[in-house]
Amino acid sequence: MTSTPTTRIPVYLDCDTGIDDALALAYLLASPEIDLVGIGSVSGNVSAAQGAVNTLDLLALAGRPDVPVAVGAHHPVAGEFDGGVPHIHGRNGVGNVDLPPSGLEPVAESAAELLIRLSHQHEGELRVLAIGPFTNLAEALRIDAGLAGRVHGVTVMGGAALTPGNVTPVAEANVWNDPEAAAEVVGADWDVTLVPLDVTEENVFEESDREALLAAETPLARALGEILDVYFDFYVVVYGRRSCALHDPLSAALVVGGITATKAPAVPIVVDTTQGPGRGQTICDLRGQRMGTHDRVGRRTRVVLDTDRPLAEHLVERILAYRPAV
């Protein structure tokens, strides 16, 4: 049995709440190691407004209506929101499942403002986890140049180092949706850990895992099992069977420490913001790593290339064990 730490790590979550975001959220809520102190929504899988609704409904279902949720950026830094990916996450972002309405409202401040406030409240301790486009983080950096110095570290789900992209041959969806914001975030003076497709696509949730959620005692776990149905259909063409990649939950598990990165060198990382075929590519300079991974001097951007174990079993166990504090 895992004991509750005496001091929990404060975490701010920035997300575009679709299906794997919902799994990541459930994992964070079920993790006694951390304190989820705030959530910002951003347009990506769905609009920022719909993402906030999904997040609030999931929090209510989990018995955690106390977590503040702020609506973030609707449009990327350059261009406009493209409407999301209903063919992947459903028309509402949660697999076309109508979750019980929470009756909750987002806080009045924007996601960027919420992040800045929490960075003061938890100065030097706040971990930032971004599992959607990085627009809110870039906006917060532009509003408050001191933000980077107050945050302990930033983990972002995004990019592809040595594997193909999932939107273009080189670009992963979160970075592709706002390359300019991604470039600002990886270029800022703070510690960034990039969790790319290289590792997230190697962690797969199977039908047996989904069935375990559907058979669970808690409404949150059962709802997650239901919303995964649409996601599993989409991934048949990727894996040849009903299953899905665990992009966002893996990033959450790395922040919590439930999964450990065994290969994550600190290297130069640049995001392509041109309008050519490389737009959205995360260019990770992995030269000189053939004889063993090592950190490049002075670099604060890490790329996760391997982890200590698969995520799925740990993810299911933690979600099934979760009970909200009374």
N, C-alpha and C positions, 0 to 999 in steps of 0.2 A: 504494500500500500504506500502511495506517495504522501509524504507529510507536507503540510502547508508551510511554505517558507515564512520566516518571521518578517521579512521585508520583501514585498513583491515589486517587481520591475514595472514602472509605468510605461505603457505602450499606447501610442496614437496610431490608429489604423486609417489609411486612406484607400478607398475602394470604389469600384463601379459595380455594385452588388448584383452579380449574376450567380450562377450555380456554384462554381468552385469558390467564389468569394464567400458564399453562404457556408460552405464547409470550413473555410478558414476562420470565419467569424465564430462558428460553433466551437472549433478547436481552441481559439483564444479564450472564449468564455469558460471552457472546461479546464483551463490550465491554471493551477494554483500558483505557479511561479510568477505570473504577471498580473498587473492590474490594468484593465482596458479603460483608459481614462477619457477617451474621446474618439469619435469616428467622423471622418469627412467623406462626402460622396463626390464623385467626378463622373463626367460623361465618358462612356466607353462601351461596355456591353449594353448598357441602357443609358438614358439621360441621367444627369446628376439628380434631378428631382425624383425620378422613378427609383433610382438607387437608394435615395434616402428613405423613401416609403418602404422598400424591401427590407432595408436595414432595421428600421423601427419595428416593422412587423415581426421580424426574426428575433429581435431583442425582447419584445413582449412575449413571444412564444417561449423564449428561454427564461422568462422570469427576471429579466434585467432591464427594466424600463428606465433605470437610473443613468445609463450610459448616454452622455450627450451626443447628438448627431447633428452635424452641420451640412448644409447643402453647399457644394463647391462649384467649380467652374463648369459651365455648360459647353462652351466652345474651347478648342485647343488654342494655344498661343497664336498659331497661324492657321487661318482657314476656319471652317465651321464643323460642328458635330455632324457626323454622317448618318445618324439614326440608329446606330447600334447593330447588333447581330441576332435578330429574332430567330433565325434558322438554327442558331447554336444554343441560345439560352432561353428561347421562348419569347413571346410577345411582351411579357412583363419582366423578363430577366430571371424569373424563378420557375422556369419550366412550364409556364402556363397554368401553374397551380395557384389558386386563389387562397392565399394565406389569410387567417383571421385578421381583420383590420385592427391595428394596435390602438387607434384613437390618440396616438402620440403625435407631437409636432416637433420639427427640427428646432434647434436653438436659433436665436436671431442672428448671431454672427455667422460669417462665411467660414468655410472650411479652413482657408488660409488664416483667418483671424483666430479661429479655435486653436490651430496648431501653434501659432505664435504665443497665445496666452498660456497654453500648456507648457511651452518651452520655458517660460518664466517660472511657472508654478513648480516645475520639476527640473530645474536647471541642472545640467550636467548628468542627469539620470534618464531623461526621456529617450525611448527608442521609437523610431518612426518606421512603420511598415507600410509600404505603398504597393498595392496589388492591382491597381488600375493605371491608366495614363498618369503621368507625373505632373499634370498641370497645376494642381493645388500647391504642390511643394515648390514649384518654380515661382508661382505667384507670391507665396509666403517669403521666399528669399528676396524677391524684388521689393516687397513692402518693408522688410526688416533685414538689413544686411547682417545684423548680429545673430540671427537665428542659428546659423551653422555652428557658431561657437557655443551655443547653449544645449545643443542636442548631443546625446551620447553617441548615437550612430543611426544610420539609415539602411534599411534593407528593402530592396525593390525587386518585385517579380518582373522580369523583363529581359529582352535581348536574346541573342543566340551567338555563342562564341565560336564553336567549331561545328555546329549543326545548322541545317537550313532553317529559315524563318517559317512562320506559319501564316503570314499574310502575303509576303513576297518571297522570292528565293532567299533573301537575306534578312528580312525584317520580321520581328515578333510583334504581336498585336499591341501591347501596351506602349511600346516605343513608337511603333508606326502611327498610332493615333495622335501622338504629339511629340515628334522628334525634337522640336525646339525646346520644349520643356525638359525632355530627357537629357539633352545636352547641357542645360543649365544645372540640373541636379547632379549629374556625374562630374561636372566641372567645378562644383562648389567646394569650399574648403571645409569638408566634413568627411567622416568615414562612411563610405558607401559599400554595401555588399550587393552585388548583382546576382540574382538567382535566375539563370537563363533556361531556355528550352533544353539545353544539354542535359540538365538533371531533372527538370520537371516532367519531361516526356518519358523518362525512364521509371517514373513512379506512377503506377496504374491502379485504379480502383475497379474491382471486378464485380460481376453480378452477385456473387456471394457476399461481398461487402455491403452492397446496396440492400440485399435481402435482410442482412443483420440489422440495418437501420429501420427497415420497414416493420420488423418484428419487435422493435424496442418498446419500452414502457413509456418513454417520454414523448410528448407531442413534437418537440423540436427534432428529435432523431427521426421520427416517422415522417415528418414533413420533408426533411432532407432526402430521405429515401424516395419520396414521391417526385420531388423536383428533379432528381437525377435522371429520370426516365428519358426526357428529351435530350439531355446531354449525352447519354449512352447511345442513343440513336445516331447522333452526329458522329461519334467516334468509331462507328463500325468501319467507315472507309479508311480510318487511320490505323486501327489495330486489328481489323478483320473480325471483330467480335464486339458485343455490347460491353463497353467499359468506358473509362475516361482517364485523362491525364490529371494529375494532382498539382497543377501549377501553383495556385494560391495557398493551398494548405501546406505544401512543402516550405514555402517561404515563411509561413507562420510558425511552423515547427522549428525552423532554424533560429528564429528570433527567441522562441521560448526555450530552446535547448533540448527539446525532445528528440530532435535529429541533429547530428553533428556533421559539419562539413569536414571531410578528410582531405580534400584537395581544393584550396581556394586561394590562389596566389594573388597578391597585390600587384597589379600591373596597370600600365596606361590604358584607359578606355576612352574612346571617342565615339560620339554619335554622329552619323552622317545626316546633315540637314539640307543637303542639296536636293534639287528637283529631279535628279537622274535615277537610274535603276538601283542605286545604292541607298536611296533615301530610307532612313529608319534603321540602318544597320548599326549594330554595336560592334565597333572594331576594337577587339581586345588584343593587345600586343603580347602574344604568348611565345615570342621568340626566346630561345635560350632555356626552354623548360623541358627539353627532351630527356635530360639526364636526372630529372627530379624537379618538382615544382619548388619555386622559391620566390620570395617577395622582391620586387624591384625597389631600390632605395628611394625613399621619399614619396612613394605612391600610397594613396588613401582609398583607392577603388579596388575592391576584390571581386573576383568572378568565381562562383562556386561551380566546380567541375565534377565533384563526386561527394557522396555522403556515406555515413557509416552503416546504414541499413535502409531497407525499403520503408516507406511511410504508412502504407494502407492499414496494416494490422494495428499499429500504434494509434492511428487516427480513429479507427472504429472503437477501440478500447476506451479511448479518452471520451469520445462523444457519448458512448453508451453509459459511462460511469458518471456523467455530469448530472448534478442536481443543484439547482440554484439555492444559495444561502437563504434561509428563512429569517 
